[in-house]
Amino acid sequence: MNTRELISEAVSLPVEERALVVDSLLRSLNQPESEIDKKWAVVAKRRLVEMRSGTVSAVPGEQVFERIWHRFDK
């Protein structure tokens, strides 16, 4: 199988499987073995648990950027 055929096959996968393929390929290019990557993974997992449990709620990106612009607009 050549590269174009492989890409064509990958594109035909369901979105969840495509995401898994993309994640696997990116990990092969940038190995997440550093201590910083491990610490970020811990933070990301904790935040996901907080979101799913309702401990915290999401803030729309537009609102976040509006707050930032307002803060620095002074």
C-alpha positions, 0 to 999 in steps of 0.5 A, a space after each residue: 500500500 502506498 501513501 496515497 492509498 493509506 491516506 484514502 483508507 484513513 480518511 474513510 474511517 469514522 471520526 473517532 478512529 481518524 482521531 486515534 490515527 492522528 494522535 498516534 502519528 503525532 505521538 510518533 513524531 513528538 514522543 511525550 516522554 518529557 516530565 513537562 508532557 507528563 505533568 500536562 497530562 496529569 493536569 488535563 486528566 484532572 480538568 477532564 474529571 472536573 468538567 465531567 463531574 460538574 465541579 467546574 463549568 466550561 467558559 466559551 472561548 469568545 467570553 475568555 478572549 473578551 475578558 482578556 481584551 478588556 483586562 489589557 485594554 486599560 
